[in-house]
Amino acid sequence: MARFAVRVTENFIEELACIESERIVARFQMILESLCGNPSMGSRNANDQIERLYGPGLYTYAVAAYEVIYRYDGTTVEFLGLTLLPPSKG
């Protein structure tokens, strides 16, 4: 599996540190490793609010109740932040 350069913003680190569940943090670690090897597995459908905050060219990937926000330019995976997903209806 190809590996890419990885950049993690201070914002991402701070938001990840707020998650108290060890189980969810472990899931994040597993998913982040997967994204580093295959960054295109995320969704390119970031909503307008996220694009206004982080700029264009984003990927998102859902993990538990959160969405990882990152950018991939072909050589570098840059983890930018996390957002809470809206509660599911139903």
N, C-alpha and C positions, 0 to 999 in steps of 0.2 A: 504494500500500500504506500502510495506517495506521501511524503511529509512536506509540509510547507512551513515557512517562517511564521511565528506566532507573536502577536502583540496583544497584551492585555492592559486595558486602560485602568487608571486608578478608580474611576467610576464603577467599572465592572467589579473590581475587587471589593469595594465598599458595599455594593449591593449584594454580592454573594455572601459577604461576612454577616449580613443581617439575617440570613436563613438559619434558623435554630435546629431544624431537623437534620440529624446526622445521616439519616436514610436518604433524604433529598439531596444533601450535599454530595453523598457518595454517588448518587445517580448523575448529578451534574458532572462530577469528575469523569465518569465513564462516557457521557455524551460529549463532553469537551474533547476528550481524546479521539473519539470517533470523528468529530467535526474537523479536527486538525488533520486527519488522514483523508477525509472526504468532505471538504467544505461545501460542495454543491448539493449535499443532501438536505439542506435547509430550504425553506420557502422564500421565494423572491417577492412575496405579497405583503410587504410591511405596510401598515396603515399610514394614512397621511400624517397623523400626530407623531408617530415614530420617525417618519422621514423629516418632518420639520425639526425635530430635536437632534437627530443624528446625521441628516443629510441623505442624499440618494445612494443607490447601489447597495442596499442592505439585504441581508438574509435574516430570517428568524427561524427559531427552532423551539418547539414547545417541550418543556420538561416539568412534569407535575403541574403545578398551578402557575408556572412562570414561562416566560418566553425569552430565550437568549437572543440578543440583538448583536449581529456581527457583520463585518464587511470582508469580502474576499476579492482580491484583485488579480488572481491568477498565480501569485507567488506568496502572498501574506494573508493570514487569517487574523483579523483584528477584532477581538471581543470588546464590545462597546458598553453594553449594559444589559439589565434585566427589567422586565415589566411583569406585573401580575396579569394573568389572563382574566378576562371577565368570567363571572360564574356562568356555568352552563345552564341553559333554560330547559326546564323539563322536570 
